[in-house]
Amino acid sequence: MTEFRQESNSFSPVRSTLEQWRQGGILDPEQVHESLAGKPCAIGGMIQALEDHAADAEVVHGTVMFSQSGGIAEQAVMDHYLERLVPQLEACLPLDGVLLSFHGALQTTEFDDPEAEITRRVREIVGDRCVIATSTDLHGYISQDLVRDADLIVGYQTYPHVDFFETGYRTAKLALEAIAGGTLEMAWVPIPMIVSASAYNTLEGPFRDLIEHGRAMVDEGRIIDFTVYQMQPWLDLAEGNSSAVVIAADRESAAAGARELAQRLYAARHEFTPNLMSIDEIIDLAEDPDTPKPVILVDSADSCNAGAPGDSMAVAARLLERGSEIRAATVVNDPAAAAEAHRIGIGGRATFEVGRAHDPNAVSIKAEGYVRSVHDGEFAQEGPAGRGMINRIGTTTVLRFGTLDTVVCEWMAGNGDPQLYRAFGIEPTLYDLVVVKANTSFRAAYTKFAGLICEADTPGSAAADLSRLDFRRLPKSMYPWTDTEEIEYPVHFGRDRSTTGGRA
C-alpha cells in the first residue's frame, strides 16, 4: 500500500513545493506501519482491514507522501514519489494487489490528472492480473482514465470528512474480495456539474439525503459500495465532472445504481447554493448582545484545506476599520510576521504588517500589536475528524490588536479543528466572533458550541461564490454555466477481470 495525497487549487498563486510536502509528511516504507497503524487516516484503515481479513498475507508498504492542500504541485513532487515507488513495486513482483491512497483532486504543473497517470504507471508494472484499489476524497475528479486502470475506486461518504479510516478499510476489504476471485463490477457515471463546497454537507439537507439513499441501496443488497463525487470547484481543467461510482455483483446492478445516484445528484443541483453574508453583516450580528455567541464567521475563500494561501486579513481589516470592540479571533499564514513576533518576544509591542504574505491580492493590515505568546506550532487535533493527529504549523505566535487576537503561523493545518486556536491559548467559546478558514470540515467540531454559523462572501482563491473565480479551461457546458434538464448519463465500466485470468 502507498499514498500520494493532496488537494490542489488551480487558482492559488502559490505552487506546492517538495518543501511543503516534507512539512506534511514523507514516510519511507519501514516507517509506514509504525506511524499510521491505528491512526484515523485511510492508510490506517487499510492496515486494519488487512490485519482483520488477511492476517497471513505478506504486506509490503510503499512510500507515503501527503501534504496540506495547496496550489498546483510542482512536477518535482510527483517525480520524487515515482522515483521511489517504481523500484519498490518492481522489487516485490508478482503482486496480488496494490492499495493506493489518493485525494482525487491533485494537479501538477505537467498533469491535470496525476492520480490517473500514477495508476497507469502502476498498472504497467504490476500487469493486468493484479487488483488495484484506490481510496479517495469525495471531492475527487474521477476521470475515465482512472476508471480504465483501477479495479476499484472508493471514496468518503461523509462531509465533514470523518470517515478517513473507514474509507481505507472499505478499500482494502473490497480489494481482498477481488483478489480472492469475488465478482465485483464497477460502474462510473460522469455528471456535468460543479457546485460550491460550502453549499452542502452530510449532516443535513439534500446531499445527506442522497448519501442515505445510497446506503439504503447497500442495505437492500442492490449494490455493494458507492461514492457520490462532488468535484471540488477550484480545479480549472480542460475536462471535469462530478460523478457516481458504484460497485455491485454484476454490471447491470452497478450501472443502474450509478445512474440512479447521478440522476438524483444532478436533479438537486439548484439546492447546492451557498447562503453568503457580507463581513459587515456578520460583524453586526456579533456586536448585537442578543446574538448567541460565539458567532463563527466562515472565511472559506481563504481556507488552506481548499488550497488557498491562508494569508488574508480581510475580516481583521474590517474589525479594525470599524473600531469594533467585540472580542474576536482569527488566524493567518505569515511567516515573516510570526518570525518578527518571536524576535520581539512575549510582552513586546510593535507595528506589525500582517497578511498578503503569499497572495499579492490578499488583504493585509498594518497596526500596533502586542505579542501575547510564542509557540513551536505543534498541536494534536481534537476531532472528531483526525482526532489525535499531530499538526505542525511552524513558527507561531499570538498577536493582539485591540480586542482582536490573531494566530500568526508559518504554515497552516487543521483549519477546521478548534485546537488551531485552543492549543495557543484562545478558547473559542469565550469570544464573540471567531474566524474559521474552512469550508465544511469545521462543522463536525464547531457545531457543538457555536452560537451562530455564518458563511461569509470573502475574497480568495477558494471563493464560495464561484463567479469570483476566473475559470479559463473548465468546459462551460457544465452546470452552473449551462443549466439544462436534458443531459445524458453515460455508464462506463471498470476493468473486465474475466479476461485477465481472475485472481493473481
N, C-alpha and C positions, 0 to 999 in steps of 0.2 A: 504494500500500500504506500501511497505517496500523495503529496499535496502541493498544489501551486495555486494560491488563492488570494485574490484581491479584487475589489470592485473599482472600476475605473470611471472617471468623469471626463468626458471629451472636452468640456468647457473650462476646466480648471487651467489656469495659466502656468501651473507648476507641474513638471514631469515627475513621475515616480522613479526614483533612482535606486540603485542597488543599496546605497546607504540607508534609504528609508526602509527597504525590505530587511536589512540587517537589524534595524531598530524593532521591526515587528517580530521576526524570528526566522532563522535558518537553522534547521536541525540536520545533522548527519544521521545516517541510518541507525547507528548504535545509540543515538540519543532519543529516538522517537518513542519507544515504549516507556522508558522511564519518565519522559517529560509529559506524555499525553494520555497514557493509560488511565482510565477512570475520570478524565477531565471532561467538562461539558463542551465538547467540540466533536466535529464529525469523525476525526481520526480516533478519538476516544471511543466513540460508538462502534466504529469498525472493529477495533481491537476487542471490545467486549463481545460483539457478535461472534467473532471467530473463536474466542475462548469458550463461549456458551455452546456453539454448534459444531465446531471443528477443532476440538482440543488437541487432536493428534496431528493436525495439519502442520506442515512446515511453513511458517510465516516469515517472509523477508520484507523488511522495511526499506523504502527508498527515501531520498532526500525530501524534506518537508520545508516549504517556503511559504510564508504568509505575511501579509502587510496590512496596516490600516489602509482604508480606501484612499484614493488619491487621483491625481491626473494620469494621463496616458503613461504607461510604463515604458521606460527606455528599453529597447530591444536587448540591451546587455543583460537585463534582468532575466528574461526568458532564456537567453543563451547560457547564462550561468546555471540555470536549473537543468537544461537539457544536457549540458556538458557533464553533469553528474548523473542524471537519471539514465541516459542511454547506456553507459557501461555497466551500471548497476543491473539493468534489465538483461543485458547480454550475458552477464556472468551467472544469471540464475536460470537460464533456459534449460529445458522447456518449463513453461508456467501454465498452471491450470486457470489462473485468474489474476487480474490486475484491478486494484481498487484505487480510483483517482478522486481526490477531494478538490473540487473546483469551487469558484463562486458562480461563474457563468456569465459575468459581465465585465470580464477583463479585456483590455485593449492595449496593444503595444504600438510602438512607432512604426512597426512593419506589418502587424497583423491586426485586422479588425476582430478576428475570432481566433485568438491564440489557443484557447482550450480545444477547439476542433483540430487545429494544427498539431497540438501535442498529442491528442488522441490518435490522429492519423499516423504520426511517427511511432507511437507505441504499438499500434496495430501492425505496422510494417515489421517491427522487431519480433513480436510475440506470435504472429500468424493468426489465421482465421479460427483455429480451434480454441484459442484462449478466450475466456469471458472477460470483457472489460466493462466495469460498472463504475458510474460516476455519481458522486453526491454534489448537489448544487444549492445555491440560494434560489428562492422562488422569484427573485428579481433577475434571473439569468436571461440572456438572449440565447435561446436554443435554436440552433441552425440545422438545416438539412445535412450539412457536412458532419456535424457532431453525431446526429442520429445514424448516419451511414456507418460510422466506425465504432460506436459504443453499443454494447448489447443492452445495457440498462442505464437509464437516466432517472435519478431520484432526487427530488427537491424538498425543501422545507414546506411544511403545511401550516406554519404559524407566522403571524406578523402583528405585533413584535415577535422577532425570532427567538423562541425559547426551546426549539427542538433540534438544535445542532447535533447533539449526541444521538437522539432518536433517528435523525435522518441518516447519519453514518451507520447506525445499527441496521436500519431497513436496507440500506445499500448492500452491506456485506451479507446479510441473511439471504437476500434475493440472489446475489451472486453465487452463494453456496448452492442454492437450489438449482440454478442454471448449470453449474459445474457438475452437479450430480445427475444431470440429464433431465431435469424437470422442464416441462413445456411452459415457457414464458414468452409471450409475444408482446412487443412494444409498438404502440401507435402514437404518432405525433401529428397534431393539427396546428398549423400556424394561424395567428389571428392578427389582422392588420390594424393594430391599435397600440397606443401608449397612453397612460394617464398619470397624473401626479401621484407620487408615492405617499404624499400627505393626505390623500383623499380616501383611503381605505385601510382597514385592518381586520384581523380575525377575532376581535373582541366583540364587535357589533356590526350591524349593517349588512349590505348585500354581499360583500366578499366573505364574511363569516358564513352567511347562508350558503354560499357556493361551496366552500370547503366542507361544511357539514353535509351537503348533498353528496359530495364525493365520498366522504366517509361512510355514508349510508349505502352507497353503491358497493363499497368494500364489504360492509357488514352483511349485505344481502347476497354476497357471493358473485355479483355480476362482474366484478373486476378484482384484481389482486392489489394494485397500488396505483396512485395517481399523483400528479402535481399540476397545479394551475400556475403558470408562469406569467406574471405581470412584468414585462421587460422594464428594467429601470430606465427612467426617462432622461438620463443625462449622457446617453450614448448617441453620438452622431455618426451613424454608419451608413454605408451605401445600401445595406439591406438591414431589415429589422422586423421584429414581430414579437407579440406576446404569443403564448401557445398553451396547449394542453397536452400532457403526456400521460398515457395510461398503459399499464402493464396488466395483461389478463392471460387466461389459459389458452385462448385461441384468438386468431386475428379478427374474427367478426366481433367478439366482445370488446376487444381492445379498441377497434375502430369506432364502434357505437358509443363507447364510454368517452373517448377523447372528443368525438364530435359533439356529444351532448354537453360536456363541460365547456367546450369552446363556444357553443351557441349561447349558453347561459352567461358566460363572461361578457361576450360582445353585447348581448341584449341589455346588460346592466351598465353599459359604458357611460351613460349620462348621469348615473348616480355617483360616479367617481370624480366629483368636482370639489376641490378644497374650499372651505369656508374661511376666507382670509380677512384679517383685520389690519388696519394700519398700526404702526408702532405707537402713535399718539393715542389712538383709541384704547389700546391695551394699557398704556400708562395711566390714562384717565380712570380705567377700572381699578387699577392697583391703588390709585390715590383716593378712591372712594372708600370710606371706612366701613360701608355696608357690604362691600365685596368680600366674599370668603377668601382667606389667604392660605398659602401663597398663590399668587397669580403666576402661572407658568407661561412665559412668552416663548413660543416655539419659533426659533430662527433657523428653520430647516434649510434655507438657502445657503447658509454658511456651515452646514454640517460636514465635518470631516468623515463621518460614516458614509456620506454620499460623495466623497472625493473633493469637497470644497477645501480651500486652504485654512479655513477657521480663523482668519485674521481680520474679520470685520468688527468694527466697534460702532455699527450703525445705531444700535439700541442705546449704548452708553452715550453716544453723542447727543441723542435727543434728551436723555435724562439730564445731562449737564446743561444743555442749552435751555431747557425749561426751568432749571434750578429746582428740580423735583427733590423733595426731602424724604421720599419713601426709602425704606431700606431695600436695596436691590443688589443682585449678584449676577455677574456674567463671567465668561471665560473667553480667552483669546490666545491664538498662536502668535507669539512674537519673541523669538529667541534673543534678539538684541535687548529688548526691554527687560526680559527676565534676567539676563546676564548683568545689566546695569543695576537692577534692584539688588542682586546678590552682592555686587561690589559695594553698594552703598550700605547695605546691612539693615537688620531689623531696627525699626525706630527712626530710620533716616527719612528725610523729606527731600524731594527734588521735583523739578518739572519733567514729566515723562511724556514722550511721544509713543503712543501705543496704537497698534493696528497698521494695516497696509504693509505688513512685513513681506508678503509674497505676491499678493494681487494688487497691481497698480491702480485698479479701480475700486478697491475696498475703502471703506470709511475709517478714518483714524481720529484720534483725539490728542490734544496737547494740553495737559493740565498738571497742576501741582498734586502730587500723590504722596502717600505715606506707606512705607514698607511695613506691612503687618507681620509677615512671616516669609521664610525661605525654606525650600524643600528640595529633596533629590528627585521628586516626581514619580516615585513608585507607589502604587496602591493596588489593593485587591478589590475586585468588583463585588458588590453585594447582591447583584442579580435581581430577579431570578435568572435572567439570561447570563450565562457565563459566570455564575457565582463562583468566587474563589480564584478566577483567572487573574493573573498579575498583569497590570499595565505599567508601562514606563514612559513617562512623557517628558523626560529630561529635566533640565534646569527649570525650576518652577518657583513662583513667588505669588504672594497675595498683596496686591496694591489697593489702597483705599483712596478713592476720590470723593470727598464729601461723605455721602451716605451710600456710595456705590463701592462694593468690594469686587475686585477683579482677579480671577485666577489667570496668571500670565505664564505660559509654558513654552517649552522649546518644540515639543510635538504635542499632538492631541490624540487621545484614545479614550474609549469608554464614554463617548459623548452622552449616551442615554442613561448612564448609571449615576445615581446620586453621589457615589463615592468620589466622582470627579470634583465635587465640592466638599463633601464631608471629610475626606482624607486630609484636606488642607484647612480645616478649621471653620468651614462655612456650613452651617446647618440650615438646609433649605426651608424647613418648617418655621424658622424664626425670621424669615424675610417676607416682605410684601410682594416683591417681584423677582422672579428667578428666570434667567435666560437659559434655555436649553437648546443647544445646537444639534438637533437630531430630527429625524422625520417622524417615525412612529415607534422606534425601538424604546424610547423613554417611557412610553405608556405602561409598560409592564411593571415598572417600579414607581413612577411618579403619580400614577392614578390613585394609588393608595392614600396619598396625603395631600394632593393638590386641592386647593380651594376652587380654582378655575383654570382650565387649559385653553389657551388662545393661540391659534395659528396666525403667524404674522406674515404680511406681504413684504418681505425684506429682499434686498438685492443680493445677488451672489450666483455662483456657478452651479448651485443645486436648487435654483429657484422653484418654489412650489407652483408658481404661475408659469406654465410652460411657454407662454407668449413672451416672457422675458428672455428666453434662451434663443441664441442665434443658430438654429438648425440650418445646415447648408447641404447635408448629404442624405439625411433620412428621407425616404420617399414620402412625398406629400399625398400619396394615395392612401396613407394610413389615417385613421382617426387620431387626433381631433381635426386634422386639416380637411379630410374628406369624411363626411358623415352620411352614410347610406345604409339602408336595411339590406340592400342586395349585395351580399358578399358570399363567396364560396367558402366551404370548409373542407379543403383537400386533406385527405388522410395519407400520411406516409408511414411506412412501417420500418422498424429496426431491422437489423441483420437477420437473414433466414439461416438459423443454425442447423436446420435439417440438411443443408447442403455442405456443411463443414465437418460432418462426421460426429456430431454430438459433443460429448464432453471430451476434454483433453486427457 
